[in-house]
Amino acid sequence: MNGPHRLFVAIDLDEAARAAVSRVMRHLAHALASGPGRRGVRWVAADQLHLTLAFMAAVADADLPAIRQAMGQPLATAAFEAEFRDVGLFPPAGPPRVVWIGIGEGDASVHAVSREVRDRLAALGVPPESRPFTAHLTLGRWRESRVADRTTVTAAAPHGSVARVRVDRVTLYESHLSPDGPSHVVVTQAALGLSPDRGKQP
């Protein structure tokens, strides 16, 4: 193993949700390509769509086994339904840098499981990034943008529910960067709705 490792814990999408979100991305990409705010957006590949709960940018080799073991244990937060709805932009004003879809139903549960994950990691002395957690599904990032991009996306974005997923586990991934873009490798998973003791095999 060669550290430091880029790790993140995320909620995965099922195939139906990936297909629905991909349709939104194609619609927005078409609008940006033909609108006055035309700029290149690096869109997330459909098979890499995920909702990040915690991100760790530089994990040492020595810390990786403990994180893998901890994030393989069940979490107490109950399984739930999450609804992806409404398109948003970061930052909230000026030229946008990130386009995303928010969470409607299930938002409180997403925040609860994120807190549980972050607390578990912090107990190991490997806290995730310090910025406040905002539940969102990243669709793409601009290489270069201007205010007109915001206008174009706001006009083209669908309103209301886009997709729903059943969240019964979270996944610890390791991210590998390359000139062709990032790739994500599953390290382990943690089921929801079980105490660590109940999750143990007899």
VENHUCOR-V182883 format. One line per field, one symbol per residue. ss: DSSP state (H for helix, E for strand, C for the rest). phi: phi as a letter, one per 40 degrees, with the letter a starting at -180 (. if undefined). psi: psi as a letter, one per 30 degrees, with the letter a starting at -180 (. if undefined). A space follows every 50 residues. Layout:
# VENHUCOR-V182883
ss = ???
phi = ???
psi = ???
This chain:
# VENHUCOR-V182883
ss = CCCCEEEEEEEECCHHHHHHHHHHHHHHHHHHHHCCCCCCEEECCHHHCE EEEEEEEEECHHHHHHHHHHCCCCECCCCEEEEEEEEEEECCCCCCCEEE EEECCCHHHHHHHHHHHHHHHHHCCCCCCCCCCCCEEEEEEECCCCHHHH HHHHHHCCCCEEEEEEECEEEEEEEECCCCCCEEEEEEEEEECCCCCCCC CC
phi = .bccbcbabaccbccccdcccccccccccccccbcccdacbccccdcbca bccabbcaccdccccccccccccdbcdcdacbbcagcbbbccagdcbbba bcbcdgdcccccccccccccccccgbccdccdcbcabcbabccaaaddcc ccccccccbgcbabbcbbabbcbbbbcadchcbbbccabbccgbcdcccc cc
psi = kjllkjllklklkleeeeeeeeeeeeeeeeeefflfgjlkkjkkkefgkl jkekkjfikleffeeeeeeegfkllfklllkkkkkkklkklflaklfkkl kakckfeeeeeeeeeeeeeeeeffgikalfkkkjjljkelkkekllefee eeeeefklkakelkkjjgllkklkkkklfgllkkkkellkllgkleeffk k.
